[in-house]
Amino acid sequence: MSIRIFITGGTFDKEYNELNGQLYFKDTHLHDLLEMGRNKVPVEIRTLMMIDSLEMTTEDRELIVHQCRQCDEDRIVITHGTDTMAETGKVLAEKINNKTIVLTGAMIPIKFGSSDGLFNLGSALAFAQSLPAGVYVVMNGRCFHWDNVQKNKLTGIFEEIQ
């Protein structure tokens, strides 16, 4: 069976406006990344939203939960903004217990060329295939349970909660 990929936005899919210097959303880069990474894992992709995770609402998280519940796949990767991954993970873990759900993202937009997004996406696909049911955050080649991870805003990496 294929892996379902839900796109929610985040730095992963942001683009840079050269005229005003702001980051914005245009379209997902996921298809290009899968091709660039020579992915051979069957995937089904659906864009749920294209927002910064700091702007994600309770209703947005409920939509993510609903889509995860309704999809046929029991292995799911969600591209998500890095600032509130654990918060979304908590909501998912409270409401879904029979699927493997992996949240991942990027600290640097894909369009910047030196992004960590391709590596994180590949890692997320690999972990989604090998982990038991549960909710996880995959960043920087590491896998964390949703309730034992934090984004260190000083170092720019994800780490276990101390």
C-alpha positions in Angstrom: 0.0 0.0 0.0 1.1 3.5 -0.7 2.0 6.2 1.8 -0.3 9.2 2.1 1.4 12.5 2.1 -0.5 15.5 3.4 0.9 19.0 2.7 0.1 21.8 5.1 2.7 24.4 4.1 5.4 25.6 6.5 8.9 26.7 5.5 9.1 23.5 3.4 7.1 25.1 0.6 7.8 28.8 1.1 9.2 30.9 -1.8 11.2 34.2 -1.7 9.8 37.4 -3.2 12.9 39.2 -4.6 11.0 42.5 -4.8 9.9 42.8 -1.2 12.1 40.2 0.6 9.1 38.4 2.0 8.4 34.6 2.1 5.2 33.5 0.6 3.3 30.3 -0.7 2.7 29.6 -4.3 2.6 25.9 -4.8 4.1 22.8 -3.2 7.5 21.6 -4.3 6.8 18.0 -3.1 6.5 16.5 -6.5 9.9 17.9 -7.6 11.5 16.7 -4.4 10.2 13.2 -4.8 11.6 13.2 -8.4 14.9 14.7 -7.3 15.2 12.1 -4.6 14.4 9.3 -7.0 11.6 8.1 -4.8 10.2 4.7 -5.7 7.8 4.4 -2.7 4.2 4.6 -3.9 2.7 7.8 -2.6 -0.7 9.5 -2.7 -0.4 13.3 -2.3 -3.0 15.8 -1.1 -2.6 19.5 -0.3 -4.7 20.4 2.7 -3.5 24.0 3.2 -0.5 26.2 2.5 0.1 28.1 5.7 2.8 29.0 8.2 2.3 26.7 11.2 2.2 29.7 13.6 -1.0 30.6 11.8 -2.5 27.1 12.1 -5.9 27.1 14.0 -7.8 24.5 15.9 -10.0 24.0 12.8 -6.9 23.5 10.6 -5.7 20.7 13.0 -9.1 19.1 13.0 -9.0 19.0 9.2 -5.7 17.3 9.4 -7.1 14.7 11.9 -10.2 14.2 9.7 -8.1 13.6 6.6 -5.8 11.2 8.4 -8.8 9.2 9.7 -10.5 9.1 6.4 -7.6 8.1 4.1 -7.2 4.4 3.3 -3.5 4.4 4.0 -2.3 3.5 7.4 1.1 5.2 6.9 1.1 9.0 6.6 3.7 11.7 6.2 2.6 15.3 6.9 4.8 18.2 5.7 4.3 20.9 8.4 5.8 24.1 9.7 8.5 23.5 12.3 7.2 25.9 15.0 4.1 23.9 15.9 4.8 20.3 14.8 4.5 19.0 18.4 1.2 20.7 18.9 -0.3 19.1 15.8 1.3 15.8 16.9 -0.5 16.0 20.2 -3.9 16.5 18.6 -3.2 13.6 16.2 -2.1 11.3 19.0 -5.1 12.1 21.1 -7.5 11.2 18.2 -5.8 8.5 16.1 -4.1 5.4 17.4 -4.1 2.9 14.5 -1.9 4.6 12.0 1.8 5.6 11.7 1.9 9.4 11.3 5.2 11.2 10.7 5.4 15.0 10.7 8.3 16.6 9.0 9.4 19.9 7.6 12.3 22.2 6.8 14.2 24.9 8.5 15.2 26.4 5.2 12.8 26.7 2.2 13.3 24.2 -0.6 13.7 27.1 -3.1 16.8 28.3 -1.3 18.8 25.4 -2.7 20.6 24.4 0.5 17.4 23.3 2.3 17.2 20.3 4.7 13.8 19.5 3.3 14.8 16.8 0.8 16.7 14.9 3.5 13.9 15.3 6.0 11.3 14.1 3.4 13.4 11.0 2.6 13.9 10.3 6.3 10.2 10.7 6.9 9.2 8.3 4.2 11.7 5.7 5.5 10.5 6.1 9.1 6.9 5.9 8.0 7.5 2.5 6.5 9.3 1.1 9.5 7.7 2.5 12.7 4.7 1.0 14.5 1.5 2.9 14.8 1.9 6.2 16.6 2.7 9.9 15.9 6.3 11.0 15.3 8.4 14.0 14.3 11.2 13.4 11.9 13.8 16.1 11.5 17.6 16.2 10.9 17.7 12.4 10.4 16.3 11.8 13.8 12.9 10.4 14.9 11.1 11.6 18.0 7.9 10.6 19.6 5.5 13.6 19.4 5.6 14.1 23.1 9.4 14.1 23.5 10.6 16.7 21.0 11.2 20.4 20.9 12.6 22.8 18.4 15.7 24.5 19.8 15.3 28.0 18.5 18.9 28.8 19.4 20.5 26.0 17.5 17.9 25.5 14.8 17.6 21.7 15.4 15.1 19.4 16.9 16.0 17.6 20.2 14.5 15.5 22.9 12.8 17.4 25.8 15.2 17.5 28.7 
